Amino acid sequence: MAGKADKKADLAGPGVSTYEEVEKILPNDYQPLLPPMERMKALYAIKDYIEKNMCKELNLNMVQVPLIVTVESGVNDMLDRDGSRTPIEFNCGLGLDKPIRASIVQAATKWKRPALRQFGCKAGEGINTDMRAVRKDYFLDHDHSSYVDQWDWERVMTMEQRNLDFLKDIVKKLWKVIYGANKFAQEQFPKLKSTKYPEIPEELTFLHAEEILDMYPDLPRKQRETAVLQKYPAIFIIGVGYPLKDGYPHEMRAADYDDWITEVKHKDGKITHGLNGDILVWNPVTKRRHELTSMGIRVTKETLKKQLEMAGQMDFLKLPYHQAILNDQIPLSIGGGIGQSRTYMYLLRTAHLGEVSVTVWPKQLKDICSKRNIHVLE
């Protein structure tokens, strides 16, 4: 049975946490389905397919996205709202009396909503980006790196669409793209269709975080996800950020983009909270939970204030991004970020992120991997 300390420790801080644990979990009988160059060809075929079909399904256009933003804008993503993951900051602007204080983005989550106005998007239209970021405060394991690549997307919506049915409809469209990308990749690269691994499910299972807690009341969050994914290998967990009946949120979520506080009344009279969620899948290579995307309907000015108050971050309201929401200067929207390398890892059946992306890894981790026939790109 999990204690309160276990549940609290599991709220933020993705990653396995020790290399002894990593050594235990990595597969011992791993054989990559494609050699490195074939893997790169397949990766770029998948990338092209997903970008084109995301734009088609959700009525998005690809746009440029910043790697750095000013600190004073308040646009950078603070990720877990507990201050545990801070962005890299530096001065830039040679010759200026007062240099620009910039930070490297951790995600483009908050940049995208003002960008909808900048690009003139109307209801039902949106943007998609090929986003790159740095998250220095991650434990580096087989599926977490300091280098992050995402399809960060955002779409204008109406007040009438701020409901669970609309959220589910968008999630289904995204899953259709990921499922289609898998079929496309297997046609182009037949070695990917291996009897060693089960086919990707065509349908997602939708579960509220409260339902998963009801199923496994004594388990911390990651163990609950691990258990439920063995029953349903592709799920969308609704309601990430609001405290559940055990007093803890399913996972910490920043207070100023996703709406996790809105009450949802169900047909049976039950009340839940949250218009956001995560797509998680069972990874048959690593035999572990595997998160592909976080997304959600974004806050209104009312829910922004409620969430910041709950998070103890009311001072954020003076920042330009938050002022733009309060003053109705940016549109209502829905959006999210799909992990690119996470998706390649899942579709190309690799055991490590380093097989589909190039970044820094500790020697200790590379040594553990090489013993198991896992060779990261350098």
N, C-alpha and C positions, 0 to 999 in steps of 0.2 A: 504494500500500500504506500502511495506517495504522501509525503508530508507537505506542509505548507511551503517549506524552504525549496523543495523540488519544483513545485508549481511556479513559485515566484522566479526561480532561476531560469525557468524555461520560457519566460515571457518575451525576452529579447536575446540578442546574441546568437545568431545562427552559427552553425558549424558544430563539429563533433566535440571539440575542446581539448583533447589530448592526442598525441601521436600514437600512444599505446592503443587507444581506442580505434584510431584510423587503421592501424595495423590489423586489428581484429576484424574490421568490417569489410576491407577490400577483398574482392573475389580472388580465390587461389587458382582457379582454372580458366583464367581470362585469355581469350584469343580475339583480337580486334577483327571485325568483319571486313574492313577495308584497310589497305596500307595508307601511309600518310598522304601521298599525293592524290590518290583516289578519294580519300576522305575529304580533302580540300575541294575537289571538283564537286563532290556530292553536297558539301556544305554550301557552296555558292549557288548550286542549283536550288537547294532548299531555301536559301535566303531570298533569291529572286522570286520563287514561287510564293513565299509567305508575304513579301512586301506587295506584290501585285494583287494577290487575292485578299489581303487585309484591306487594301484601298478599295477594291471592288465590292466586298461584302459590307463594309462599314461606310462607304462613300468618303474616303479619306484621300488626301494628297500628300506625297512625300515632301518634307520641307527641311531646311537646315536647322540645326539645334546647337545651342552653346555648349562648349566644354568648360568655360569659366563664366562666372557671374559676379557682380559686385556684392560684397557682404551686406551693404546697407539696404539692398533691394529686398532682402528677406525671401528671395526666390529659391535659395538652395533647399534641398530636401534634407530634413534632420532625421529621417528614417524612423527611429523608435520612440521618439518624444521623451526619452528618459536621460538624454544628454550623453549616452554612452558611445555614440558614433558621430564624431565631429569631422567636418570637411577640412581639407588642406587649404590654408590661407596664405597669401603672399602679396607683396606690393608689386605693382607694375606701372609703367608709364614713365620712361626715362625722360628727364628734363622737366617734369612737372614739379611745381613748388610743393604740392601735396599729392603724393603718388595715389593711384587707385588701389583700394584694398579689395582684392579679388579672392574668390574661392573656387576650387575645382568642384564641379557638380558631383553630387552623390547619386542623383537622378534628376531628370528634367520635369518631375511631376508638377511643380508649381509654376515653372516657366511656361508650360504648354497652355494653361488657361488664358493668361493675357495674350499669348501668341494667337489664339483663335480670333481675337479682335484685330490683331495686327495683320492677319492674313484675310480678314473680311469674311470669315466663315459664318454662315447662317444656320438655323436649326436643321439638323440632319446632315450637316457637312462637318468635316474635321480634318485633322492633320496626323501624319505619322512621321516618325523620325528614326534615324539610324544613330542612336544615342550611345556615347561613350562616357564613362565616369570612373572615378577612383573612390574606393571605400577602404581607407587604410586600417579601420578598426575591426576587420574580420579575422577570425581564426582561419588559417589557410588549410583547407582539407581537399577532399576529392571533388566537391561541388560548390566551394566558396573560394573566390579569389579577390584580390584587391582591385583588379581590373574588371569593370562591369560593362557589358554591352546589352542594350535593350532596344526593342521596338517600343518606344515611348509614344503613345497615341492619345488623342483627345478629340472629342466630338461635341458640338453644341447640341443641347437638348432643351425641351420646354419644361415648365413647371409641372404640367400634366403627366409627363413621362417619369417623374421622380417616384417610381414604385418598383416593387420586386419583379413584376412580370417583365418590365422593360429591361431591367438588369439581366434577367435570365435570357432574354431574347438576344441581347448583345453577346453574352457569354457563349451561347450556342453557336453564333456566327463565327466567333473566334476559334472555337473547338473544331468547327467544320473546316477551317483553314489549316489548322495543325494536323488534323486527321488526313486531309487531302494532300498535304505536303508529304506525309509518310507514304501514302500510296504512290505519289509521283516519284519520290526518291527510290522506292523499291522497283518501279518500272524502269527507271534510268540506270539503276545500279542493282542488278538482281541479287548480288551477294548479301544485300541487306535483308532479303526475305529469308530468314534463317529459322529452321524448326527448333533451334535452341531456345528461342524467345517467343512468348505469346504475341499475337497481334494486338495492336493498340485498340482500345474500345472505341466503337463508333459513337457511342452516347456517353455524356457526362452524367454522373449522379449528383443532384443538388441536395446538400445537407446544411442546416443551420448549425453554427458552432454549439448552440444549446443542445441540439439533438445528439451530437457527437459526445458531448459531456455526459448526457443521460446514458449513453451506451457504455462509457468507460469513466465513471465518476471519480475513480481513485487514481487515474493515470495523469501525469503531466501532459502538456499539449503535444509535444513531438511524439510521445508514446501513443497518445490517442490517435494521432494522424497515421502512425505506422500500423496500428491495429485496424483502423477503418479501411485503409487502402488495400489491405489483404482481402477484404470483403468486396470492396468497390474500387477497382484499380485506376479509375479516373474520376475525381470529384471536384465540385466547386463548393468551398466552405463559405457560407454566407455569414456576415456579422462578425467582422474581425476588428476589435478595438474596444467594444463596450464590455463592462464587467458582466460575466455570466453568473449563474446562480451560486457558484462556489466562491464568488467574490473577486475572481481574477478574469481579465479579458482573455480570449483565446490566444491572442498575441498582441503586443503593444503595436499601435499604429499612430503615426503622427496625427495631431489634432486639427490640422489646417488644410487638408485636401479631401480625403475620403470622408463621406458621411457615415459614421458608425453609431450615431446617437438617435436617429429618427426611429420612432416606434412604428412597427408593422403589425397590424391586426389581422390575424388569419381567420379563415372561415369557421374554424372550431372555437373561436374566441380567444385563442392563445395570443399573447403579445410577445414579439421578439424585437430586437433592436438591430439596426444596421442595413445600409443599402450598398454594401461593398463585399469583397471576398477575394479568395485565392483559388486558382486552379492548381491542384496537386495530383500527381500520378505516382503509381508504383513503378519503380525502375527495376526491371527484371535482371539487369546486369549487376547493379550494386546491391539489389535486394533491400532497397531503402526507399523512404518517402522522397519525393523529388518535386520541388515547387517550380512551376513554370511561369506563373504570372500573379501579380497583385493588381486589383483594379476596383473601380467603384464609381458610383454616382457621387459627385463632388458636393461640398458643403454649400449651403446658402448662407446669407449673412446671419440669419438667426442660429442655424446649427453651428456655424463657425464660433460664435460667441459662447454657446453652451459647451462645446468641446474644449475650447481654450480654457474656460473656467474650470472644467473638470480636470484638465491637465496642469492647472496652475501656471498657465502661460499667457495671461491676459495682456502682458506687456507687448506681445507680438502684434496686437491690434494697431499699433502706431506705424508699423512697417508698410511700405508702399503696396506690396502684394495684398496684404490684408485690408488696407484702406480701399483698394480697388474693388474687393468683394463687398465691403460694407456700403460703398457708394454706388453699387450697381454699374460699375464701369467695365466689368468683364462678364461674359455670358455664363449661364448655367451650363454645366457640362458633365460628361461621363468620360472616364479615361483610365489608362493603366499602362503597365510596362511588362512586356513579355521578354523574359531573359533569352537572348539569342543563343549564347553558348550552352545554356541549360537545355534549350530546345534541340540544338544540334546533338548534344550528348545523348538525349533521349531517343531521337530519331535515328542516329547513326550507331546506337548501341555501344557507346564508349563507357569506360569505367571511370574516367577522370576528365574534368574540364580542360586540363592541360593538353588533351589530345585534340581539342577543337579550338583552342585559343592560345595565344602566346603571351605569357606574363611571367612574373617572378614567383618561384616556389622555393621553400627551404630545402636544403640538401637532405635533411632528415626525411622529408616527405618523398623526395625523388628516389632516395635509396629504398624506402619501403615499396614504392611503386615498381621500380625496376625488378625487384625480386619476384614480382607477380606478373611480369610481362606487360606492365603498363609503362609506356614511354611518352613522357610529356614533350611537347614542342618547345624549343628554346631559340 
